[in-house]
Amino acid sequence: MDLTAIATQLEKHENKWVAIDESQEKIVGVGNDAFEATTDAERQGYQDTILFKVPSFDSALIPLA
């Protein structure tokens, strides 16, 4: 899956959990936690989704080597 295809959608959901339909490459559920995002997607008829936590855009990740 190409995350750049949904990058503009992700901007709207900072610090939220999103459920993504991989075949359509779109966000199909949103919530404050993984359960809410899954429930939102299932209400819309999507059973098989990928969960992703959208990070804060004000922070940076510096991995330790």
N, CA, C and O atoms as a Maestro MAE file, in Angstrom:
{
 s_m_m2io_version
 :::
 2.0.0
}

f_m_ct {
 s_m_title
 :::
 protein
 m_atom[260] {
  # First column is atom index #
  i_m_mmod_type
  r_m_x_coord
  r_m_y_coord
  r_m_z_coord
  i_m_residue_number
  s_m_chain_name
  s_m_pdb_residue_name
  s_m_pdb_atom_name
  i_m_atomic_number
  :::
  1 25 0.838 -1.178 0.000 1 A "MET " " N  " 7
  2 3 0.000 0.000 0.000 1 A "MET " " CA " 6
  3 2 0.883 1.241 0.000 1 A "MET " " C  " 6
  4 15 1.900 1.287 0.693 1 A "MET " " O  " 8
  5 25 0.502 2.220 -0.759 2 A "ASP " " N  " 7
  6 3 1.237 3.469 -0.882 2 A "ASP " " CA " 6
  7 2 0.605 4.509 0.048 2 A "ASP " " C  " 6
  8 15 -0.468 5.035 -0.244 2 A "ASP " " O  " 8
  9 25 1.270 4.802 1.163 3 A "LEU " " N  " 7
  10 3 0.716 5.763 2.126 3 A "LEU " " CA " 6
  11 2 0.661 7.182 1.582 3 A "LEU " " C  " 6
  12 15 -0.092 8.008 2.099 3 A "LEU " " O  " 8
  13 25 1.444 7.482 0.549 4 A "THR " " N  " 7
  14 3 1.375 8.825 -0.019 4 A "THR " " CA " 6
  15 2 0.010 9.083 -0.650 4 A "THR " " C  " 6
  16 15 -0.408 10.233 -0.785 4 A "THR " " O  " 8
  17 25 -0.692 8.000 -1.040 5 A "ALA " " N  " 7
  18 3 -2.022 8.149 -1.625 5 A "ALA " " CA " 6
  19 2 -3.025 8.680 -0.611 5 A "ALA " " C  " 6
  20 15 -4.008 9.312 -0.997 5 A "ALA " " O  " 8
  21 25 -2.797 8.437 0.682 6 A "ILE " " N  " 7
  22 3 -3.735 8.911 1.704 6 A "ILE " " CA " 6
  23 2 -3.116 9.980 2.610 6 A "ILE " " C  " 6
  24 15 -3.678 10.309 3.655 6 A "ILE " " O  " 8
  25 25 -1.978 10.513 2.217 7 A "ALA " " N  " 7
  26 3 -1.281 11.497 3.052 7 A "ALA " " CA " 6
  27 2 -2.145 12.714 3.361 7 A "ALA " " C  " 6
  28 15 -2.144 13.194 4.494 7 A "ALA " " O  " 8
  29 25 -2.874 13.215 2.386 8 A "THR " " N  " 7
  30 3 -3.713 14.392 2.637 8 A "THR " " CA " 6
  31 2 -4.857 14.059 3.580 8 A "THR " " C  " 6
  32 15 -5.292 14.914 4.351 8 A "THR " " O  " 8
  33 25 -5.353 12.822 3.526 9 A "GLN " " N  " 7
  34 3 -6.401 12.400 4.450 9 A "GLN " " CA " 6
  35 2 -5.866 12.314 5.880 9 A "GLN " " C  " 6
  36 15 -6.569 12.650 6.833 9 A "GLN " " O  " 8
  37 25 -4.620 11.861 6.023 10 A "LEU " " N  " 7
  38 3 -4.020 11.709 7.350 10 A "LEU " " CA " 6
  39 2 -3.862 13.049 8.063 10 A "LEU " " C  " 6
  40 15 -3.936 13.111 9.290 10 A "LEU " " O  " 8
  41 25 -3.644 14.123 7.301 11 A "GLU " " N  " 7
  42 3 -3.464 15.445 7.895 11 A "GLU " " CA " 6
  43 2 -4.669 15.868 8.728 11 A "GLU " " C  " 6
  44 15 -4.525 16.638 9.678 11 A "GLU " " O  " 8
  45 25 -5.840 15.379 8.386 12 A "LYS " " N  " 7
  46 3 -7.077 15.751 9.092 12 A "LYS " " CA " 6
  47 2 -7.248 15.013 10.417 12 A "LYS " " C  " 6
  48 15 -8.124 15.356 11.210 12 A "LYS " " O  " 8
  49 25 -6.401 13.986 10.663 13 A "HIS " " N  " 7
  50 3 -6.621 13.103 11.803 13 A "HIS " " CA " 6
  51 2 -5.416 13.018 12.739 13 A "HIS " " C  " 6
  52 15 -5.087 11.941 13.236 13 A "HIS " " O  " 8
  53 25 -4.772 14.134 12.972 14 A "GLU " " N  " 7
  54 3 -3.612 14.180 13.862 14 A "GLU " " CA " 6
  55 2 -3.988 13.653 15.254 14 A "GLU " " C  " 6
  56 15 -5.029 14.019 15.799 14 A "GLU " " O  " 8
  57 25 -3.142 12.801 15.819 15 A "ASN " " N  " 7
  58 3 -3.314 12.195 17.141 15 A "ASN " " CA " 6
  59 2 -4.541 11.291 17.252 15 A "ASN " " C  " 6
  60 15 -5.025 11.051 18.359 15 A "ASN " " O  " 8
  61 25 -5.043 10.795 16.152 16 A "LYS " " N  " 7
  62 3 -6.188 9.887 16.147 16 A "LYS " " CA " 6
  63 2 -5.763 8.526 15.595 16 A "LYS " " C  " 6
  64 15 -4.721 8.398 14.952 16 A "LYS " " O  " 8
  65 25 -6.584 7.524 15.860 17 A "TRP " " N  " 7
  66 3 -6.427 6.208 15.259 17 A "TRP " " CA " 6
  67 2 -7.289 6.190 14.006 17 A "TRP " " C  " 6
  68 15 -8.412 6.694 14.011 17 A "TRP " " O  " 8
  69 25 -6.764 5.610 12.934 18 A "VAL " " N  " 7
  70 3 -7.533 5.480 11.709 18 A "VAL " " CA " 6
  71 2 -7.556 4.020 11.266 18 A "VAL " " C  " 6
  72 15 -6.597 3.277 11.476 18 A "VAL " " O  " 8
  73 25 -8.653 3.631 10.659 19 A "ALA " " N  " 7
  74 3 -8.782 2.314 10.040 19 A "ALA " " CA " 6
  75 2 -8.700 2.542 8.538 19 A "ALA " " C  " 6
  76 15 -9.431 3.363 7.984 19 A "ALA " " O  " 8
  77 25 -7.810 1.815 7.888 20 A "ILE " " N  " 7
  78 3 -7.559 2.012 6.463 20 A "ILE " " CA " 6
  79 2 -7.980 0.763 5.697 20 A "ILE " " C  " 6
  80 15 -7.639 -0.357 6.076 20 A "ILE " " O  " 8
  81 25 -8.722 0.971 4.616 21 A "ASP " " N  " 7
  82 3 -9.051 -0.119 3.710 21 A "ASP " " CA " 6
  83 2 -7.922 -0.193 2.685 21 A "ASP " " C  " 6
  84 15 -7.758 0.707 1.862 21 A "ASP " " O  " 8
  85 25 -7.154 -1.267 2.744 22 A "GLU " " N  " 7
  86 3 -5.964 -1.394 1.900 22 A "GLU " " CA " 6
  87 2 -6.309 -1.484 0.420 22 A "GLU " " C  " 6
  88 15 -5.591 -0.927 -0.410 22 A "GLU " " O  " 8
  89 25 -7.387 -2.169 0.073 23 A "SER " " N  " 7
  90 3 -7.718 -2.348 -1.346 23 A "SER " " CA " 6
  91 2 -8.141 -1.036 -2.010 23 A "SER " " C  " 6
  92 15 -7.887 -0.825 -3.196 23 A "SER " " O  " 8
  93 25 -8.787 -0.158 -1.239 24 A "GLN " " N  " 7
  94 3 -9.233 1.120 -1.796 24 A "GLN " " CA " 6
  95 2 -8.290 2.265 -1.446 24 A "GLN " " C  " 6
  96 15 -8.446 3.381 -1.941 24 A "GLN " " O  " 8
  97 25 -7.311 1.980 -0.591 25 A "GLU " " N  " 7
  98 3 -6.345 2.984 -0.138 25 A "GLU " " CA " 6
  99 2 -7.045 4.250 0.354 25 A "GLU " " C  " 6
  100 15 -6.778 5.354 -0.119 25 A "GLU " " O  " 8
  101 25 -7.957 4.055 1.327 26 A "LYS " " N  " 7
  102 3 -8.628 5.205 1.913 26 A "LYS " " CA " 6
  103 2 -8.937 4.928 3.384 26 A "LYS " " C  " 6
  104 15 -9.010 3.779 3.818 26 A "LYS " " O  " 8
  105 25 -9.114 6.004 4.127 27 A "ILE " " N  " 7
  106 3 -9.463 5.915 5.541 27 A "ILE " " CA " 6
  107 2 -10.965 5.653 5.632 27 A "ILE " " C  " 6
  108 15 -11.775 6.378 5.054 27 A "ILE " " O  " 8
  109 25 -11.317 4.606 6.368 28 A "VAL " " N  " 7
  110 3 -12.727 4.223 6.467 28 A "VAL " " CA " 6
  111 2 -13.261 4.300 7.896 28 A "VAL " " C  " 6
  112 15 -14.448 4.065 8.126 28 A "VAL " " O  " 8
  113 25 -12.392 4.629 8.860 29 A "GLY " " N  " 7
  114 3 -12.822 4.768 10.242 29 A "GLY " " CA " 6
  115 2 -11.835 5.614 11.022 29 A "GLY " " C  " 6
  116 15 -10.634 5.586 10.752 29 A "GLY " " O  " 8
  117 25 -12.341 6.368 11.993 30 A "VAL " " N  " 7
  118 3 -11.504 7.259 12.811 30 A "VAL " " CA " 6
  119 2 -11.985 7.188 14.249 30 A "VAL " " C  " 6
  120 15 -13.182 7.056 14.504 30 A "VAL " " O  " 8
  121 25 -11.040 7.275 15.201 31 A "GLY " " N  " 7
  122 3 -11.423 7.287 16.602 31 A "GLY " " CA " 6
  123 2 -10.288 7.731 17.498 31 A "GLY " " C  " 6
  124 15 -9.149 7.881 17.056 31 A "GLY " " O  " 8
  125 25 -10.615 7.940 18.777 32 A "ASN " " N  " 7
  126 3 -9.601 8.321 19.755 32 A "ASN " " CA " 6
  127 2 -8.743 7.136 20.180 32 A "ASN " " C  " 6
  128 15 -7.666 7.317 20.747 32 A "ASN " " O  " 8
  129 25 -9.221 5.920 19.906 33 A "ASP " " N  " 7
  130 3 -8.440 4.717 20.173 33 A "ASP " " CA " 6
  131 2 -8.717 3.705 19.063 33 A "ASP " " C  " 6
  132 15 -9.572 3.932 18.207 33 A "ASP " " O  " 8
  133 25 -7.996 2.596 19.082 34 A "ALA " " N  " 7
  134 3 -8.116 1.592 18.028 34 A "ALA " " CA " 6
  135 2 -9.526 0.994 17.977 34 A "ALA " " C  " 6
  136 15 -10.048 0.713 16.898 34 A "ALA " " O  " 8
  137 25 -10.133 0.804 19.140 35 A "PHE " " N  " 7
  138 3 -11.481 0.239 19.190 35 A "PHE " " CA " 6
  139 2 -12.486 1.149 18.487 35 A "PHE " " C  " 6
  140 15 -13.313 0.674 17.709 35 A "PHE " " O  " 8
  141 25 -12.421 2.452 18.757 36 A "GLU " " N  " 7
  142 3 -13.342 3.397 18.122 36 A "GLU " " CA " 6
  143 2 -13.157 3.429 16.608 36 A "GLU " " C  " 6
  144 15 -14.138 3.482 15.866 36 A "GLU " " O  " 8
  145 25 -11.917 3.398 16.149 37 A "ALA " " N  " 7
  146 3 -11.652 3.418 14.708 37 A "ALA " " CA " 6
  147 2 -12.184 2.161 14.041 37 A "ALA " " C  " 6
  148 15 -12.751 2.228 12.951 37 A "ALA " " O  " 8
  149 25 -12.003 1.007 14.692 38 A "THR " " N  " 7
  150 3 -12.505 -0.255 14.155 38 A "THR " " CA " 6
  151 2 -14.035 -0.258 14.116 38 A "THR " " C  " 6
  152 15 -14.634 -0.675 13.124 38 A "THR " " O  " 8
  153 25 -14.655 0.202 15.184 39 A "THR " " N  " 7
  154 3 -16.115 0.261 15.249 39 A "THR " " CA " 6
  155 2 -16.673 1.184 14.179 39 A "THR " " C  " 6
  156 15 -17.676 0.859 13.544 39 A "THR " " O  " 8
  157 25 -16.041 2.323 13.973 40 A "ASP " " N  " 7
  158 3 -16.467 3.270 12.948 40 A "ASP " " CA " 6
  159 2 -16.389 2.622 11.560 40 A "ASP " " C  " 6
  160 15 -17.305 2.773 10.752 40 A "ASP " " O  " 8
  161 25 -15.313 1.914 11.290 41 A "ALA " " N  " 7
  162 3 -15.160 1.238 9.993 41 A "ALA " " CA " 6
  163 2 -16.195 0.139 9.815 41 A "ALA " " C  " 6
  164 15 -16.763 -0.007 8.733 41 A "ALA " " O  " 8
  165 25 -16.445 -0.633 10.863 42 A "GLU " " N  " 7
  166 3 -17.416 -1.725 10.772 42 A "GLU " " CA " 6
  167 2 -18.837 -1.205 10.541 42 A "GLU " " C  " 6
  168 15 -19.623 -1.841 9.839 42 A "GLU " " O  " 8
  169 25 -19.166 -0.057 11.126 43 A "ARG " " N  " 7
  170 3 -20.486 0.555 10.900 43 A "ARG " " CA " 6
  171 2 -20.692 0.904 9.426 43 A "ARG " " C  " 6
  172 15 -21.820 0.936 8.935 43 A "ARG " " O  " 8
  173 25 -19.597 1.161 8.740 44 A "GLN " " N  " 7
  174 3 -19.665 1.520 7.321 44 A "GLN " " CA " 6
  175 2 -19.485 0.302 6.411 44 A "GLN " " C  " 6
  176 15 -19.433 0.433 5.189 44 A "GLN " " O  " 8
  177 25 -19.392 -0.881 7.020 45 A "GLY " " N  " 7
  178 3 -19.325 -2.109 6.245 45 A "GLY " " CA " 6
  179 2 -17.931 -2.629 5.953 45 A "GLY " " C  " 6
  180 15 -17.774 -3.540 5.140 45 A "GLY " " O  " 8
  181 25 -16.919 -2.074 6.594 46 A "TYR " " N  " 7
  182 3 -15.539 -2.509 6.374 46 A "TYR " " CA " 6
  183 2 -15.108 -3.410 7.530 46 A "TYR " " C  " 6
  184 15 -15.008 -2.960 8.672 46 A "TYR " " O  " 8
  185 25 -14.858 -4.666 7.234 47 A "GLN " " N  " 7
  186 3 -14.499 -5.638 8.264 47 A "GLN " " CA " 6
  187 2 -12.987 -5.870 8.363 47 A "GLN " " C  " 6
  188 15 -12.472 -6.132 9.450 47 A "GLN " " O  " 8
  189 25 -12.284 -5.778 7.249 48 A "ASP " " N  " 7
  190 3 -10.862 -6.096 7.199 48 A "ASP " " CA " 6
  191 2 -10.064 -4.823 6.949 48 A "ASP " " C  " 6
  192 15 -9.891 -4.410 5.803 48 A "ASP " " O  " 8
  193 25 -9.576 -4.198 8.028 49 A "THR " " N  " 7
  194 3 -8.870 -2.922 7.900 49 A "THR " " CA " 6
  195 2 -7.504 -2.981 8.579 49 A "THR " " C  " 6
  196 15 -7.214 -3.881 9.367 49 A "THR " " O  " 8
  197 25 -6.692 -2.011 8.253 50 A "ILE " " N  " 7
  198 3 -5.396 -1.830 8.890 50 A "ILE " " CA " 6
  199 2 -5.530 -0.651 9.852 50 A "ILE " " C  " 6
  200 15 -6.049 0.399 9.473 50 A "ILE " " O  " 8
  201 25 -5.070 -0.814 11.086 51 A "LEU " " N  " 7
  202 3 -5.131 0.278 12.064 51 A "LEU " " CA " 6
  203 2 -3.812 1.020 12.096 51 A "LEU " " C  " 6
  204 15 -2.741 0.422 11.989 51 A "LEU " " O  " 8
  205 25 -3.905 2.334 12.244 52 A "PHE " " N  " 7
  206 3 -2.718 3.182 12.223 52 A "PHE " " CA " 6
  207 2 -2.955 4.370 13.140 52 A "PHE " " C  " 6
  208 15 -3.997 5.021 13.057 52 A "PHE " " O  " 8
  209 25 -2.000 4.657 14.009 53 A "LYS " " N  " 7
  210 3 -2.075 5.836 14.887 53 A "LYS " " CA " 6
  211 2 -1.361 6.978 14.186 53 A "LYS " " C  " 6
  212 15 -0.163 6.895 13.919 53 A "LYS " " O  " 8
  213 25 -2.086 8.035 13.889 54 A "VAL " " N  " 7
  214 3 -1.502 9.205 13.236 54 A "VAL " " CA " 6
  215 2 -0.764 9.998 14.311 54 A "VAL " " C  " 6
  216 15 -1.377 10.419 15.292 54 A "VAL " " O  " 8
  217 25 0.534 10.206 14.143 55 A "PRO " " N  " 7
  218 3 1.302 10.899 15.177 55 A "PRO " " CA " 6
  219 2 1.029 12.405 15.185 55 A "PRO " " C  " 6
  220 15 0.428 12.954 14.262 55 A "PRO " " O  " 8
  221 25 1.484 13.042 16.242 56 A "SER " " N  " 7
  222 3 1.427 14.499 16.318 56 A "SER " " CA " 6
  223 2 2.403 15.068 15.301 56 A "SER " " C  " 6
  224 15 3.519 14.568 15.162 56 A "SER " " O  " 8
  225 25 1.996 16.093 14.603 57 A "PHE " " N  " 7
  226 3 2.869 16.692 13.602 57 A "PHE " " CA " 6
  227 2 3.872 17.662 14.223 57 A "PHE " " C  " 6
  228 15 4.751 18.172 13.528 57 A "PHE " " O  " 8
  229 25 3.748 17.918 15.523 58 A "ASP " " N  " 7
  230 3 4.658 18.815 16.228 58 A "ASP " " CA " 6
  231 2 5.867 18.101 16.794 58 A "ASP " " C  " 6
  232 15 6.766 18.746 17.332 58 A "ASP " " O  " 8
  233 25 5.909 16.772 16.684 59 A "SER " " N  " 7
  234 3 7.002 16.027 17.277 59 A "SER " " CA " 6
  235 2 7.820 15.333 16.197 59 A "SER " " C  " 6
  236 15 7.384 15.170 15.057 59 A "SER " " O  " 8
  237 25 9.012 14.933 16.595 60 A "ALA " " N  " 7
  238 3 9.912 14.227 15.674 60 A "ALA " " CA " 6
  239 2 10.379 12.941 16.341 60 A "ALA " " C  " 6
  240 15 10.479 12.864 17.566 60 A "ALA " " O  " 8
  241 25 10.655 11.958 15.544 61 A "LEU " " N  " 7
  242 3 11.152 10.686 16.026 61 A "LEU " " CA " 6
  243 2 12.625 10.560 15.646 61 A "LEU " " C  " 6
  244 15 12.985 10.639 14.471 61 A "LEU " " O  " 8
  245 25 13.459 10.364 16.649 62 A "ILE " " N  " 7
  246 3 14.887 10.178 16.405 62 A "ILE " " CA " 6
  247 2 15.255 8.808 16.952 62 A "ILE " " C  " 6
  248 15 15.430 8.643 18.159 62 A "ILE " " O  " 8
  249 25 15.371 7.823 16.062 63 A "PRO " " N  " 7
  250 3 15.672 6.470 16.540 63 A "PRO " " CA " 6
  251 2 17.106 6.357 17.065 63 A "PRO " " C  " 6
  252 15 18.022 7.008 16.563 63 A "PRO " " O  " 8
  253 25 17.272 5.526 18.072 64 A "LEU " " N  " 7
  254 3 18.599 5.277 18.612 64 A "LEU " " CA " 6
  255 2 19.254 4.188 17.775 64 A "LEU " " C  " 6
  256 15 18.605 3.205 17.417 64 A "LEU " " O  " 8
  257 25 20.504 4.350 17.469 65 A "ALA " " N  " 7
  258 3 21.197 3.385 16.618 65 A "ALA " " CA " 6
  259 2 21.587 2.149 17.359 65 A "ALA " " C  " 6
  260 15 22.180 1.241 16.776 65 A "ALA " " O  " 8
  :::
 }
 m_bond[259] {
  # First column is bond index #
  i_m_from
  i_m_to
  i_m_order
  :::
  1 1 2 1
  2 2 3 1
  3 3 4 2
  4 3 5 1
  5 5 6 1
  6 6 7 1
  7 7 8 2
  8 7 9 1
  9 9 10 1
  10 10 11 1
  11 11 12 2
  12 11 13 1
  13 13 14 1
  14 14 15 1
  15 15 16 2
  16 15 17 1
  17 17 18 1
  18 18 19 1
  19 19 20 2
  20 19 21 1
  21 21 22 1
  22 22 23 1
  23 23 24 2
  24 23 25 1
  25 25 26 1
  26 26 27 1
  27 27 28 2
  28 27 29 1
  29 29 30 1
  30 30 31 1
  31 31 32 2
  32 31 33 1
  33 33 34 1
  34 34 35 1
  35 35 36 2
  36 35 37 1
  37 37 38 1
  38 38 39 1
  39 39 40 2
  40 39 41 1
  41 41 42 1
  42 42 43 1
  43 43 44 2
  44 43 45 1
  45 45 46 1
  46 46 47 1
  47 47 48 2
  48 47 49 1
  49 49 50 1
  50 50 51 1
  51 51 52 2
  52 51 53 1
  53 53 54 1
  54 54 55 1
  55 55 56 2
  56 55 57 1
  57 57 58 1
  58 58 59 1
  59 59 60 2
  60 59 61 1
  61 61 62 1
  62 62 63 1
  63 63 64 2
  64 63 65 1
  65 65 66 1
  66 66 67 1
  67 67 68 2
  68 67 69 1
  69 69 70 1
  70 70 71 1
  71 71 72 2
  72 71 73 1
  73 73 74 1
  74 74 75 1
  75 75 76 2
  76 75 77 1
  77 77 78 1
  78 78 79 1
  79 79 80 2
  80 79 81 1
  81 81 82 1
  82 82 83 1
  83 83 84 2
  84 83 85 1
  85 85 86 1
  86 86 87 1
  87 87 88 2
  88 87 89 1
  89 89 90 1
  90 90 91 1
  91 91 92 2
  92 91 93 1
  93 93 94 1
  94 94 95 1
  95 95 96 2
  96 95 97 1
  97 97 98 1
  98 98 99 1
  99 99 100 2
  100 99 101 1
  101 101 102 1
  102 102 103 1
  103 103 104 2
  104 103 105 1
  105 105 106 1
  106 106 107 1
  107 107 108 2
  108 107 109 1
  109 109 110 1
  110 110 111 1
  111 111 112 2
  112 111 113 1
  113 113 114 1
  114 114 115 1
  115 115 116 2
  116 115 117 1
  117 117 118 1
  118 118 119 1
  119 119 120 2
  120 119 121 1
  121 121 122 1
  122 122 123 1
  123 123 124 2
  124 123 125 1
  125 125 126 1
  126 126 127 1
  127 127 128 2
  128 127 129 1
  129 129 130 1
  130 130 131 1
  131 131 132 2
  132 131 133 1
  133 133 134 1
  134 134 135 1
  135 135 136 2
  136 135 137 1
  137 137 138 1
  138 138 139 1
  139 139 140 2
  140 139 141 1
  141 141 142 1
  142 142 143 1
  143 143 144 2
  144 143 145 1
  145 145 146 1
  146 146 147 1
  147 147 148 2
  148 147 149 1
  149 149 150 1
  150 150 151 1
  151 151 152 2
  152 151 153 1
  153 153 154 1
  154 154 155 1
  155 155 156 2
  156 155 157 1
  157 157 158 1
  158 158 159 1
  159 159 160 2
  160 159 161 1
  161 161 162 1
  162 162 163 1
  163 163 164 2
  164 163 165 1
  165 165 166 1
  166 166 167 1
  167 167 168 2
  168 167 169 1
  169 169 170 1
  170 170 171 1
  171 171 172 2
  172 171 173 1
  173 173 174 1
  174 174 175 1
  175 175 176 2
  176 175 177 1
  177 177 178 1
  178 178 179 1
  179 179 180 2
  180 179 181 1
  181 181 182 1
  182 182 183 1
  183 183 184 2
  184 183 185 1
  185 185 186 1
  186 186 187 1
  187 187 188 2
  188 187 189 1
  189 189 190 1
  190 190 191 1
  191 191 192 2
  192 191 193 1
  193 193 194 1
  194 194 195 1
  195 195 196 2
  196 195 197 1
  197 197 198 1
  198 198 199 1
  199 199 200 2
  200 199 201 1
  201 201 202 1
  202 202 203 1
  203 203 204 2
  204 203 205 1
  205 205 206 1
  206 206 207 1
  207 207 208 2
  208 207 209 1
  209 209 210 1
  210 210 211 1
  211 211 212 2
  212 211 213 1
  213 213 214 1
  214 214 215 1
  215 215 216 2
  216 215 217 1
  217 217 218 1
  218 218 219 1
  219 219 220 2
  220 219 221 1
  221 221 222 1
  222 222 223 1
  223 223 224 2
  224 223 225 1
  225 225 226 1
  226 226 227 1
  227 227 228 2
  228 227 229 1
  229 229 230 1
  230 230 231 1
  231 231 232 2
  232 231 233 1
  233 233 234 1
  234 234 235 1
  235 235 236 2
  236 235 237 1
  237 237 238 1
  238 238 239 1
  239 239 240 2
  240 239 241 1
  241 241 242 1
  242 242 243 1
  243 243 244 2
  244 243 245 1
  245 245 246 1
  246 246 247 1
  247 247 248 2
  248 247 249 1
  249 249 250 1
  250 250 251 1
  251 251 252 2
  252 251 253 1
  253 253 254 1
  254 254 255 1
  255 255 256 2
  256 255 257 1
  257 257 258 1
  258 258 259 1
  259 259 260 2
  :::
 }
}
